Amino acid sequence: MKFVVRHEMRNRIRVHMWQREMSYFQADMIACYLEEFPEVTAVKVYERTADVAVCYKGSREDVILALQRFTYEDGLLKERVPKNSGRSLNLEYRERLIQKTGIRVFTKLFFPAPLRALYNMVSAVRYLQKGAGCLMRGRMEVELLDAVAITVSILRKDFETAGSVMYLLGVGELLEEWTRKKSVGDLARSMSLNVKRVWQNVDGTEVLVPVSQIREGDLVTVHVGSVIPFDGVVMSGDAMVNQASMTGEAVPVRKDPGTYVYAGTAVEEGEIVLCVKKAAGSTRFERIVMMIEESEKLKSSVEGKAATLADALVPWSLGGTLGVWLATRNATRALSVLMVDFSCALKLAMPLAVLSAIREAHDHHITVKGGKFMEAVAEADTIVFDKTGTLTKARPTVVGVIPFEGRDADEMLRIAACLEEHFPHSMANAVVQESVRRGLVHEEMHSKVDYVVAHGIATVIGEERVVIGSYHFVFEDEHCMVPEGEKNVFEQLPEEYSHLYLAIAGRLAAVICIEDPLREEADAVVNSLRLAGFSQVVMMTGDSERTARSIAKRVGVDEYYSEVLPEEKARYVEQQKKKGHKVIMIGDGINDSPALSAADVGIAISEGAEIAREIADITISEDDLYQLVTLKVLSNCLMTRIQRNYRFVIGFNLGLILLGAGGWIAPTTSALLHNMSTLGVSVKSMTNLLN
């Protein structure tokens, strides 16, 4: 596409696309397109001027070439562009804020006093109705206090004060509504589906196809641990489906033939074949937004305390006003007290602080599903790591295949990949990727595949039972044997690698050696987490004692546990919680799901199993484990900001009340200072916590 370079500096370039302006969808298209390039670190699109600012690493020429190749006619790109990007929402609220400020300035400059008074009285009707509504419900809330303050100002013919109060209240409402909707939208988008390929059921055979090929009426197979990609009706099979992300239900729901399933829910047990009813899944985003808004997930306890305290202080504000009037018989002093209330700042600043922190976490590629989870992270003192894919790199690689009984190594890898691709995990992905690298194309050759969580996979090829998985699963559960005369080879397997065992007809057929290197930053992250406030760092893994001991020593954890099953991880978390500890669990696999659910905060790796991401309360990127430190520091800073807000709001407004009661400041000054402080603390609460 044609463009001109407007400005550039080191690792940043701003270009003007060869068009007058962009539609919202076009802006989202080019942003989505550029963000997919690994050398691009940040993109900002200005739809009104058709400008694009790109921050990058590496070669400038690569960015220029990428921009030249871009086209709005790319059909596959159109399907990848996220719906409801929030671009129109931001523009709408910016324009509303500008409009409100413009009207305020225009009326003050150009309306004569009588007309301005009439305008303010008409504008006051909305606030008076809210105050009357509080009285009719028998509740003394902040709306009543606002209505009384505006009414008293109008009765005293102080229309300027009434107008200032209403303007600042309106701006505060707009800012709160804008920030809340934006934060909810960002959160919902991050929770939306990111499924690229699915298993289509064609004449009883499963074929892996892109999501874009699926149409209404197609049959799709969903295996255990996978997210259901479309709305549909179950045609065969049965499963326990976790619907927490959609309905908030904590207990999985049984789904059998004839029942309806929703996109975004996850299969915990079993597998199903569904008939697709809504291929686009367009209602997924709206349902998530509705779920967030209706649930209490966004509410942290500090937000609840702020709202409760705000309402509780309303009677005291009214009582203080009456007391000052009775003591002084001075209406001006009483009105100065009435113009000040604690409720506005408390109710506005605390939710804004929490939602802004969630937004800031999202900017650091950390998805937080509710404010209460950031509060729990700040309070947590124990953090539990799964090893594979968390402390170790999320992309293990196959370094060798050791066949037995003279079998062909490539054929064994081909069979292993055929099974493993149905249940993606970091180890399974390594097998599949190595098969692709070697060009080992395969057709589905097996019967139904059974997955045993944290153990392995079993199926039948021809008339022979084939199993692949851990030592415990293959040799102890399945009672497979090492072929005679090859025990020496088996005993000399390289100890520095993890082992995946493949057995056919009860006999070991091959051992796949997988390198799962420790993250370079793992030990530094553990030390940083201790400095950030964690007193206990624990590692739990299903690997052997030898591997676990080696990793634990290198990382420097306080405790480690080897050869643990999923239920044992969850049991440990529950035991720590009973001892009074606040526990964070970090994992990436299906076997981590019970512990993620049991913890005060469950954190999943973004490239891990789909069900782990759905169940988890927070998701971090696989790229950098330091995001855990960022999350902890961000949560700590949020709690500090909230406590600072409490002190400022109470102290500043109490000072205004005392000055007003003493007659040192007029009601207009009291109202101005109060509303300016409310706006100031709210705007401050919306700023970033981290540099």
N, C-alpha and C positions, 0 to 999 in steps of 0.2 A: 504494500500500500504506500502511496505517496505521502511524504511528510517533509517538514523542514526543521532543522535544529534551531531552537530559540536560545538556549543557554546551556552551557556545560561546564563542569568542574570535575575534579578527580573523583571517579567512581559514581558520578551522577550526571544525568543528561535530561534535558527537558526539550520535548519536541512538540510541534504543532501538526496535527493530522490534517490532511488536505480536504477540509470540510468546514462549514461555518460553525456548526455545533453538533453535539452528539445526543442521541436519545439515551435514556438510562440504560437500556439493554445493550446498546453499543458500547457504552462506557464499561459496563460489567463484562462484556465479551473481551475487550482488549486487556482489562485487568486480569481476568481469569487466564487468558492466553499467556501473558508475560510472567505471571506468578508460577507457571509450570516449568519455567526454565531455571535450572539449578544455579546459574550465575546471577540471576536477578534476586536481590535481597529485599526490595520494597518497590511498590508501584502506587502512584496516586494519579487518578484520572480526573481532569476538570472538564465535565461534560459541557458546560456553558461556553467555554473558549476552545474546546476540542484539543486541549493540551494534555500531554502525558509526561509525568516526571518519573524517571526510572533510576533507582539506585542499584548498583551492580558490583560484582567482583569479577576479576579476570579481564577478558578482552572487550574493549569498546566495540570492536568490529562485530563480535557475536551478537551484541544487543542491536546494532544497526541492521544486521542481516535478519534477525528475528522480526524486527519492525517491518522490514521490506516484505517479508513473507506473509505477514498478517493479512487476512481478508475477512470481511463480514459474512461472506458466503460459505464459510466452513461449517458444514452441517454437524459434524461430530463435536465441534467446539460449542455450537449452540446448545447441544444436549448437556454439556458439562457445566455451562454457566449456571450458578446457583440462583434459584428464584428468591424473590424478596431480599434483595441485597441491602436494603436500608437507605439507598441513595435518595429515593424520593421522600422518605421520612425526614431525613436531615434537611432537605431543601424546604419542605413544608413548614417545619418548626422555625427555621431561620427566618423565613418570610413572615411568619406570624409574630415573631419577636420584633422584627424590624417594623412591622405594621403597628403593633401596640405602642412601641416607642415613638413612632412617627405621629400617631394620633395624639399622644400625650403632649408632645412638643407643639404640634399645630394648634391644639385647643388653648394652650397657655399663651401662645404668641398672638393668635389671631381672633380668638373668641372674646367678645366683651364680657365683663364680669357677670351680668345677669344670665347671659346665654351659657357661660361656663358653669354657673351654679345649677342651672337647669340640667345641663349635661351630666354633672356629677350626681344629681339626685336620681336621674333615670338609671345611671350606671349602678347606683347603690341598691336598686331593687333586687338584683340577683343575690347580693350578700345578705340582705334582710330576709329573703325567702329561706336561705340556708339557716340563718339564726332561728327563724320561726320553726323550721323543721326540727331543730334540736330541742326546742321547748315542747313541741308536740310529742316527741319521742320520750320526753322526760329525762333528757341527757344534757349535761353541761359540758360542751365540747368547744374546741377552738373556734368553730364557726360562729358560735354564740358570742364569744368575746369580740370577734371581728365585727359582727353586726352591731353590737352595743357601741363599740368605739366609733364606727361610721355614723350611727344614728345620733350619738351625742354631738359629734362634730357638726352634723347638718343642723341639729336643733340649735346649736350655738352660732349657726350661720358661718361656721369656719369651713367653707367649702374647699379651700385649698388643701387643708389637712386631710379632709375626707378623700379628695382626689388623689393625693400622694399615697395614702394608705391603700386605696384600691389599685393604683398602678403597680405598687410594689408587690401587693398580694398576687396580682395577675401575672407579673413577671415570674414570681416564685412558682406559681402553679404551672406555667409554661415550661420552665426549666426542669421542674420535677417530672412532669409528664414526658417531656422530650427525653431526658436521661433514662427514665424507667423504660420507655418503649424501645429506645435504642439498645439498652442493656439486655432486655428480654429478647429483642430480635437477634442480637449477636449470639446470645446463649442458645436460642432455638436453632439458628443456622449451624452452630457448632455441634448441636445434638442431632441434626438431620442426617439422613443416610448418605454414606459415601461408598456405596456398593458399585463396583465397576463390572463384575462378571458374575453370572449365576449358572446353576445347573438346570438346563432345560430338559424336560422329560419328553423324548421323542420316540414313540413306539416302544416304551419300556426301557430305553437306553438313555443314560444321562450324558448330555453334551454340554461342555463349558462354553458359554456364549456371552457376548457383551450385553449389558442391560438394555442398550438401545434397540436390540433386535426383538425384545419381548413385546408382544402385543396382547391385548385383552383376549382371554380365552385360552392362552397358552398354558401348559403345565410346567411347573417349576418345582424341583426337589430342594428341600431345605434340611440340612443335616444338623445334628446336635452341635451346639456352640456357635451356630450361625444366626445372623440377623435375618428376619423375614423381609425380603426386599420389596414386596408388593402387597396391597390389600387383596384378599382373595378368599375362596372357600376351600376347605380341606377336602380333597377327593379320596385320599387313602393315607394310611399310617395314623399314628397318634403320637402326641408329644406333650410335654409340660412346657408351657410358654411363659416366659417372664415378660409381663406387661408394665413393669414399673415406669419405663420411660414414657408410656402413653397414658396410663390410668392412675399411676401412683401405687398400684397394688403391690405389696411386698411379697405375697405368696404366688408362686407360679400357677397358671390356670391350665387345666387339661383341655386339649383340643383334639377332637377325633372327626371322622368323616361327617360332613354336613355343617360343621361349625365355621364361623368367620374369623379370620385372622387379619391383623393390621400390620402395615409396613412399619418397621422400626422396632417391633417386639422381637424377642430372642428365644430360640429353642434351647432349653436347658437339658431336656432328656428326650430321647426318641428322635424320629424324623417324620416329615410329612411331605406329601405331594399336594400342591395347591393349584387351583385354577385361578388365574389372574383376573381380577375384576377391575382394578384401576392400575393400568400399566405405568402411567406417569407418576403416580404417587404424589399428586399435586397437593393433596390435603394434609400431607404429613407435617409441613411447616406450621400450618394454621392450628392443627391439633396440639402440637407441642406448645405453641404460644398460649393457647387456651389452658393447657394443663399447668403451665408455669404460673399464669396469672391467677388461676383459681386455687392452686395449692399453696401451702405454706413454705415451699422449698426455698423461696427467695428470702424468707424472713429469718434473720438471725435473732437470737434472744436479745441482743442489744437494741435491735430495731423495735422489738416488742416492748422492751422496757421504756424506750424513748416515747413511743406512742402512749403507753399507759401513764407515764409521768406527765406528759403534755396535757392529757385530759384531766388528770388529777389536780393539776395546778390551776385549771380554769376557775373553779370556785374560789380559790385563794386570791386570784387576781381580782375577781368581782368583789370579794369580801374586803380586800385591801382598799379598793376604790371607795366603797361605801364607808369604811372606817376613817379614811382620810377626810372625806366630806363631813362626817359627823364630828370629827375632832377639830376641823378648821373652818367648817362652813364656807369653804372656798372651792367653788366649782372648777376653777382653773387647775388647782392642785390635784383635785380628784381626777380630772380628765387626763392630766399628765401621767398619773398612775395607770389609768385605763388604757392609754395608748401603748403601754408596754405589756407584753405577755411572753411567757417562756415557750408557749406551745408551738408557734410558727417555726422557730429555729430548730426545736427538738424534733418535730415531725418531719421537717424538710431535710435538715442536714444529715441525719443519721442514715436514712435510706439512700440518699445520694452518695454518701461516703461508701456504703457497701456495694451499691451497683457500680459505682465508678471503679472500685477495686476489682470487681469481677471483669469489667471492661479492660482494665489495665493488665490483668492476668491473661486475658485473651490476646492482648497485643504481644505478650511473651510466649504465645502458642500454648497457653495453659487454659483448658476449658474447665470452668467451675460451675456446677449445676445448682448452686444456691449459696446465699450469704452465710447460712449457718455452718457450711463446711469450711469456709475461711476462718470463722470463729473457732471451730474445732481444731483446725490446723495450728492456730495460734496457741491454743491450750494444750496441744498434744505434747507428751514427754517420751513416748515410745514409738519407734518406727520399725516396721518389719518388712524386709525385702525378700521377694522370691529371687532366686539366683539367675535363672536362664532368661535372657532378654531384658533384664533390669540392671543388675550389677555387671553381667556380661553383655556383650554387644548383641543388639537385636537381630543381627544378620549372621548367624553361624554359617560355616561353609563345610562342604564335604571334602575331606582331604584324601580319602581312599575307600575302596570297597574290597574287603577280604572274603573271597568266596570259599566254600567248603564243598567237598565231594566232587572236585573238578568242574564245578559249575562256572558259567561265563559271568564275569563281574558286571559287564554292561547289562546283561539280561536281568541279573538280580537287582541292579539299580532301577531298571525299567519297571520291574514289578513293584518295587518299593514306591516309586513315584506314582504309579497307577493307584495305589492305595492311599498314599499320604496326601494327594492333592484334594481329597474329599474333606479333610479336616485340617485346614491350615493352622499351623503353629510355627514358631521360629525354626524348630528342628525340621518339621515337615517341609517348610518352605525351602530349606537348604537342600533337601533331597530332590524336590521338584526342580529347583533351579539348576542343580548339577546335571540332572537328566536332560534338561533343555540345552544346557551348554554343550553336552556331548552329542546333541542331535538325536536323542533316543525317543522317537515318536512312538506313541502307543495308542491302541484302541482299548475301550473298556472290555476287559476279559473276565471279570469276576462277577460273582453273584452279589447280593446285598452286603454292604459293608457295615460291620458293627464296630462302634467306637466305645472303648472302655476308658472312662475319664482317668487321666494320670497313669495309665498303664500302656495301652496300645490299641492296635486295630486287628480285627479278625475277619476273614472272608473265605470263600471257596473258589478256587480256580480249577476248572474241570471237575474232578472228583476229589481234589486234595485240599485240605484245610491249610490256609496260609495265615500266619500271624506275624506282626511286626511291632516292636515296642521295646520296653525296658527289660532288663535282666529278670526282674521279679515277675513280670507278666509272662515272658516267654518260657522261662525255666521252672518257675515255682507254680504259677497259676495254670499254664498250659502243659507243663510237664514235658517239654521238648528236651531232646538229647543232643549232645555234641557227637558227631559221627566218630565211630571207632577209628583209632589211628591218627586222629587230628586234634587230640586234646592238647598236645604240645603247642600247636599253632594257636589254639584258643587261649592258652595260659600266657602266651607271649604277645597278646594284643597290646598295642602302645598305650601306656597309662596316661599320657598327656592329653588324650582326646576323649570326648564322650562317645559312647557306643550305642548304636541302634541295631537290634538283633532281628534278623529275618529268618523265619523257620517255615519249612514246607513239609507237610505230612509228618509233623512231629519231630523233624530233624533240622538242626541248624543248617541253613543254606548260605548265609552270608552275614558279615558284620560290617556295618557302615560306620566308618570313623568320621566324627564331626568335630571340627575345631570351633570352640565357642570362647573366643578370647575375652579376657577381662577388659572392661572399658578403661581407657587411660586415665579418666578423671575419677574413677570409682573411689579410691582411697582418699583423695582430696575432698570429694563430695561428702564422704562420711565424716571427716574432720570438720568440715564447714557446717554440717547439720548439728554436730555437737555444740559448736560455737553459737549457732542460732537458737539453741534451747532444748535440744533432745538429750535426755539423760541416758537413754538405752537404745542401741541400734542392734537389730537382730536379723540374721539371715536364715531362711528356711528353704530347703531344696529337696527334690526327689532324687538327686544324684547320690552317688556312693559317699561313704564316710571319707574316703581318701580325697576325692575331688572337693568335697565341701570344706574339709579341713584346710586344704591348700588355698582355696579362694578366701576363706574367712581370715586366714593369717595375713594374706596380702592386702586385704581391704581394711582390716582392723576393726571388725565388728565386735560388740561386747559378748554376743552369744551366737551360736549357730546350731542348726538341727539338720541332719541328713536323712535321706530315704523316708521323708514324711509324705503322707497321703493328704488329699484335699481336706478331708474332715479333721485331720490332725492340725492343719494350719488354722482352721476356723476355731478349733477347740482351744488352741494356744491363745488366740486373740481374745476369746471370751474369758479365759482365765485371767489374763492381764487386766481386762476391763473390771472384773470382779474385785481385783486388788486395788482399784481406784485409779488406774492409769488411763490416760486418753491415748488411743492406739490408732496409728496410721498403717495401712497395709498397701504395699506396692506390688503389682504383678501384671502379667501380660497374657496368661494362658487360661484355658477353660478350667483347669484344675485350681486356679487361684480364685475363681468366682465365689465359693463359699466364704473364704476369708475376707474378700473384698466387701461382701455383704455384712459380715459380722463386725467389721472394724468401725470405729467412730467416723473415719474417713477412708474410703477405698480409692486408691489412685491407680489408673491403668495406663499402660504405654499405648500411644495412638496406633502403632502398627501391630499390636497384639491381637488376640482373638476378639471377634466381634462382640461376643457375649460379655467378655470382661469389660469392654468399653461401655456397653449398655448398663451394666450393673454398677460400675464405678461412679463415685460422686465427682471425681476430678480426673481429667485426662491430660497427660503431658506428652510432648513430642519424644520420639525415639532418639532424636539427634543429640540431645544434651541432657545428661543427668543433673546438671547444675540447675535445671528448672525447679527441682525440688527445693533447693536452697532459696531460689527466687520466690517460690510460693510461700515458704516459711517466713522469710523476711517481709514479704508483702503483707501477709496475714498479721504478723506482729505490728507492722506499721499501721495497718488498718485499726487494730484495737487501740493503739496509742493515739491515733487521730480522733477516734470516737471519744475516748476519755478526755482529750484536750477540748473537743467540742463541748462536752458536758460542762467542763469548768468555765469555758469562755461564756457560753450561753447563760448559765446561772449567775456568774459573777458580773458580767456586763449589764444584763437586764436588771439585776438587783440594784446595781449602782444607779441606773436610770430611774428606778422607782424611788429610791431615796432622794435623788436630786429633784425629781418632780414633786414628791410629797413635801420637800423643804421649800419649794417655790423658787429654786435656783434655775430651773429650765422651764420654758413654756411648753404647752401641749404639742405644738407643731414641731418644736425641736426634739421633744421626746419621741414623737412618732417617726420623725426623720431618722434619728439616730438608731432607734429600735429596728426599723425596716432596713436601713442600710447595713446594720450589723447582721441581720438575718440573711440578707442577700450576700453579704461578704462571706459569712461562714459557709453558706451553701455553695458559692462559687469555689471557695477554697477546698471544700469537700469533693469537688469534681476534678480537682487537679491530680496529676500523677503522684503516687506515693514514693516512687523510686526515681532517681536521677537517670 
